[in-house]
Amino acid sequence: MTTPAISMTDLSSDRLIAALNLPAAATVSQRVPKKILAENAAATATDRRLLQDHIEEIIWIAALKPANAGVAEYRDEQRTYLELAVLCATLRQLGGNSAKVTRVAELVHRAIPYPVVLVLDGGERLYVSLAHIRWARKEADQTVLDGALMQGIFERHCAANSQACTDDNLREFLTALDMSRQARTSLWHLYQGWLDTVSAWQAVAVTGRFEASMTPEQAADRRAALQRCHALDARIASLRSAANKEKQMARQVAANLEIKRLQHERDAVGRQL
């Protein structure tokens, strides 16, 4: 599938989903009641309120199965993938609160007993979220998230000098999402391919260019480097905040030297992307 020219301003949840190039036979297009999400995933009153207050609507777009996608199921000791779900949620009253968006996404992933490609429309921002699942160790027939969410963020009106905010990067990403470009050995491999594509989008914020991973090994190295970059960014931000509040000159100097050391490491890790 050839991806037409598109700008970040024009990007919509429909266009993100269309870029997946899903088979028509997999279409579901059914509304998911928020009550079901809350019952299946929200253990606390705070989480139930989060889903109720901040999800306007959630639609089950498609269900990819061996029969309609031509991709085999996957089974091992940790997980059984009989189906992949594609969902789209319209959010409300969240603004730029990324932490709450991430929590809403996590709750949706937890509520669905299949691996989910989740598109969230937050108005100024669009999000694509993925997370592997596995069998729970202590509860029979229950699934849990297997690792952290992989989340791509798209600023509809990002700054003109943003490295990610280029039509070329967006077009390359949308082209790479195409289901026909993913590994089709099994549903796990298909889902992993989409997860790696979103990981490659995350790397654009560091490298300034979108490059799809050529091998599973390259994708794994990229994910590890991204995790290290994020950890270093958090540590650097914490040290800068502490240094700004520090009144003793010797401690300020020590903090600034550590910041420089971490920044050099961060630059080196960034070059691995």
C-alpha positions as CSV (number, residue, x, y, z in Angstrom):
1,M,0.0,0.0,0.0
2,T,1.3,3.4,-1.0
3,T,0.9,6.0,1.8
4,P,-0.2,9.4,0.4
5,A,1.4,12.6,1.6
6,I,0.1,13.7,5.0
7,S,1.1,16.3,7.5
8,M,1.0,16.0,11.3
9,T,-1.9,18.5,11.4
10,D,-3.9,16.3,9.1
11,L,-3.2,13.1,11.1
12,S,-6.3,11.4,12.6
13,S,-7.1,8.2,14.4
14,D,-8.8,6.9,11.2
15,R,-5.7,7.5,9.2
16,L,-3.5,5.8,11.7
17,I,-5.8,2.8,11.6
18,A,-6.0,2.8,7.9
19,A,-2.2,2.7,7.7
20,L,-2.3,-0.8,9.4
21,N,-4.0,-2.0,6.2
22,L,-6.1,-4.6,8.0
23,P,-8.1,-7.2,6.1
24,A,-11.8,-6.3,5.7
25,A,-12.8,-9.7,7.0
26,A,-11.3,-8.7,10.4
27,T,-13.6,-5.7,10.8
28,V,-15.7,-5.6,14.1
29,S,-16.7,-1.9,14.5
30,Q,-18.5,-2.4,17.8
31,R,-18.7,0.0,20.7
32,V,-17.1,-1.3,24.0
33,P,-19.1,-0.3,27.1
34,K,-16.9,1.4,29.7
35,K,-18.6,-0.6,32.4
36,I,-17.0,-3.8,30.9
37,L,-13.6,-2.1,30.9
38,A,-14.0,-1.0,34.5
39,E,-15.1,-4.5,35.6
40,N,-12.2,-6.3,33.9
41,A,-9.3,-3.9,34.7
42,A,-10.1,-1.2,37.2
43,A,-9.4,-2.6,40.7
44,T,-9.6,0.8,42.5
45,A,-12.3,3.5,42.6
46,T,-9.7,5.9,41.2
47,D,-9.1,3.8,38.1
48,R,-12.8,3.3,37.5
49,R,-13.4,7.0,37.7
50,L,-10.5,7.6,35.3
51,L,-12.1,5.4,32.7
52,Q,-15.5,6.9,33.3
53,D,-14.4,10.5,33.2
54,H,-11.8,10.4,30.5
55,I,-13.0,8.0,27.8
56,E,-15.6,9.5,25.6
57,E,-16.0,6.4,23.4
58,I,-14.1,3.2,22.7
59,I,-14.6,1.2,19.5
60,W,-13.4,-2.4,18.8
61,I,-12.1,-1.8,15.3
62,A,-10.9,-5.3,14.2
63,A,-10.1,-8.8,15.5
64,L,-7.2,-10.4,13.6
65,K,-7.4,-14.2,13.7
66,P,-5.7,-16.9,11.7
67,A,-8.9,-17.4,9.6
68,N,-9.3,-13.8,8.5
69,A,-5.6,-12.6,8.6
70,G,-3.8,-15.6,7.2
71,V,-1.4,-15.5,10.2
72,A,-1.0,-18.6,12.5
73,E,-1.8,-18.5,16.2
74,Y,1.0,-18.5,18.7
75,R,1.5,-20.7,21.8
76,D,4.4,-21.1,24.3
77,E,4.7,-21.6,28.0
78,Q,4.0,-17.9,28.7
79,R,1.3,-16.9,26.4
80,T,-1.3,-18.0,23.8
81,Y,-2.1,-15.5,21.0
82,L,-5.3,-16.7,19.2
83,E,-6.4,-13.1,18.3
84,L,-5.0,-9.6,18.0
85,A,-7.4,-6.7,18.8
86,V,-7.4,-3.2,17.3
87,L,-9.2,-0.6,19.4
88,C,-9.7,3.1,19.1
89,A,-10.6,5.3,22.1
90,T,-11.7,9.0,22.0
91,L,-10.5,10.8,25.2
92,R,-11.8,13.8,26.9
93,Q,-10.7,16.3,29.5
94,L,-7.1,15.1,29.6
95,G,-5.3,17.9,27.8
96,G,-1.6,17.2,27.9
97,N,-1.6,14.9,30.9
98,S,0.5,12.1,29.5
99,A,0.6,10.2,32.8
100,K,-3.2,9.9,32.9
101,V,-3.3,8.9,29.2
102,T,-0.7,6.2,29.9
103,R,-2.8,5.0,32.8
104,V,-6.0,4.9,30.7
105,A,-4.1,2.9,28.0
106,E,-2.7,0.5,30.6
107,L,-6.2,-0.1,32.0
108,V,-7.6,-0.8,28.5
109,H,-4.8,-3.2,27.7
110,R,-5.4,-5.0,31.1
111,A,-9.2,-5.3,30.4
112,I,-8.8,-7.0,27.0
113,P,-7.7,-10.7,27.1
114,Y,-5.8,-10.3,23.7
115,P,-2.8,-8.2,22.6
116,V,-4.2,-4.8,21.6
117,V,-3.1,-2.2,19.1
118,L,-4.7,0.8,20.9
119,V,-5.1,4.2,19.2
120,L,-6.1,7.0,21.5
121,D,-7.3,10.4,20.3
122,G,-6.6,13.0,22.9
123,G,-7.4,16.0,20.7
124,E,-4.1,17.8,20.3
125,R,-2.3,14.5,20.6
126,L,-2.7,11.0,19.1
127,Y,-1.3,8.0,20.8
128,V,-0.6,4.4,19.6
129,S,-0.1,1.9,22.5
130,L,1.0,-1.7,22.5
131,A,1.9,-4.2,25.2
132,H,2.5,-7.9,25.2
133,I,0.5,-10.1,27.6
134,R,1.2,-13.4,29.3
135,W,-0.6,-15.9,31.5
136,A,-0.8,-14.8,35.2
137,R,1.4,-17.0,37.4
138,K,-1.1,-17.3,40.3
139,E,-4.5,-17.1,38.5
140,A,-5.5,-19.7,36.0
141,D,-6.9,-18.4,32.7
142,Q,-6.0,-14.8,33.6
143,T,-3.6,-12.6,31.6
144,V,-1.3,-9.8,32.7
145,L,0.8,-7.2,30.9
146,D,4.2,-8.5,30.0
147,G,6.5,-5.5,30.4
148,A,5.9,-1.8,30.0
149,L,3.7,-0.2,27.3
150,M,5.2,0.8,24.0
151,Q,3.7,4.2,23.2
152,G,4.0,6.4,20.2
153,I,2.9,10.1,20.5
154,F,1.9,12.3,17.7
155,E,1.6,16.1,18.2
156,R,-0.9,17.5,15.8
157,H,0.5,21.0,16.2
158,C,4.0,20.3,17.2
159,A,6.7,23.0,17.0
160,A,8.1,23.6,13.5
161,N,11.6,22.8,14.8
162,S,10.6,19.5,16.3
163,Q,12.7,16.6,15.0
164,A,9.7,14.3,14.7
165,C,7.5,16.9,13.1
166,T,8.3,16.3,9.5
167,D,6.0,15.0,6.7
168,D,8.7,12.6,5.6
169,N,9.1,11.0,9.0
170,L,5.3,10.6,9.4
171,R,4.9,9.2,5.9
172,E,7.7,6.7,6.5
173,F,6.2,5.6,9.8
174,L,2.7,5.2,8.3
175,T,4.1,3.1,5.4
176,A,6.0,0.9,7.9
177,L,2.8,0.2,9.9
178,D,1.3,-1.6,6.9
179,M,0.4,-5.2,8.0
180,S,1.9,-6.6,4.8
181,R,5.3,-5.3,5.9
182,Q,5.3,-7.1,9.2
183,A,6.5,-10.7,9.9
184,R,3.6,-13.1,9.4
185,T,5.1,-16.2,11.0
186,S,2.5,-16.0,13.8
187,L,0.3,-13.5,15.6
188,W,3.1,-12.9,18.1
189,H,5.5,-12.0,15.3
190,L,3.0,-9.7,13.7
191,Y,2.3,-7.9,16.9
192,Q,6.0,-7.6,17.7
193,G,6.5,-6.1,14.3
194,W,4.0,-3.3,15.1
195,L,5.6,-2.8,18.5
196,D,9.0,-2.4,16.9
197,T,7.6,0.1,14.4
198,V,6.3,2.2,17.2
199,S,9.7,1.9,19.0
200,A,11.3,3.2,15.8
201,W,8.9,6.2,15.9
202,Q,10.0,6.9,19.5
203,A,13.6,7.0,18.3
204,V,12.8,9.9,16.0
205,A,12.8,12.2,19.0
206,V,16.5,11.4,19.5
207,T,17.8,10.8,15.9
208,G,15.5,13.2,13.9
209,R,14.7,10.5,11.3
210,F,12.5,7.5,11.1
211,E,14.2,4.2,10.2
212,A,12.4,0.9,10.5
213,S,14.4,-1.9,12.1
214,M,15.8,-4.3,9.6
215,T,16.2,-7.3,12.0
216,P,14.7,-8.5,15.3
217,E,18.1,-8.1,16.8
218,Q,18.3,-4.4,15.7
219,A,14.9,-3.8,17.1
220,A,15.8,-5.3,20.5
221,D,19.0,-3.2,20.6
222,R,16.9,-0.1,19.8
223,R,14.4,-0.8,22.6
224,A,17.2,-1.2,25.1
225,A,18.9,2.0,24.0
226,L,15.6,3.9,24.2
227,Q,15.0,2.6,27.7
228,R,18.5,3.7,28.7
229,C,18.0,7.2,27.1
230,H,14.7,7.6,29.0
231,A,16.4,6.6,32.3
232,L,19.3,9.0,31.7
233,D,16.9,11.8,30.8
234,A,15.0,11.3,34.0
235,R,18.2,11.2,36.1
236,I,19.6,14.4,34.4
237,A,16.3,16.3,35.0
238,S,16.4,15.2,38.6
239,L,20.0,16.4,39.1
240,R,19.3,19.7,37.4
241,S,16.4,20.3,39.7
242,A,18.4,19.5,42.7
243,A,21.4,21.6,41.5
244,N,19.1,24.7,41.0
245,K,17.9,24.4,44.7
246,E,21.4,23.6,46.1
247,K,23.0,26.5,48.0
248,Q,26.4,25.0,48.7
249,M,28.8,25.7,45.8
250,A,30.7,22.5,46.2
251,R,27.5,20.4,45.8
252,Q,26.4,22.5,42.8
253,V,29.7,21.8,41.1
254,A,29.5,18.1,41.9
255,A,26.0,17.9,40.5
256,N,26.9,19.7,37.3
257,L,29.9,17.4,36.8
258,E,27.6,14.4,37.2
259,I,25.1,16.0,34.7
260,K,27.9,16.4,32.1
261,R,29.0,12.8,32.6
262,L,25.4,11.5,32.2
263,Q,24.9,13.8,29.2
264,H,28.0,12.3,27.5
265,E,26.6,8.8,28.2
266,R,23.2,9.8,26.9
267,D,24.7,11.2,23.7
268,A,26.7,7.9,23.2
269,V,23.5,5.8,23.7
270,G,21.6,8.0,21.4
271,R,24.1,7.3,18.6
272,Q,23.2,3.6,18.9
273,L,19.7,4.4,17.7
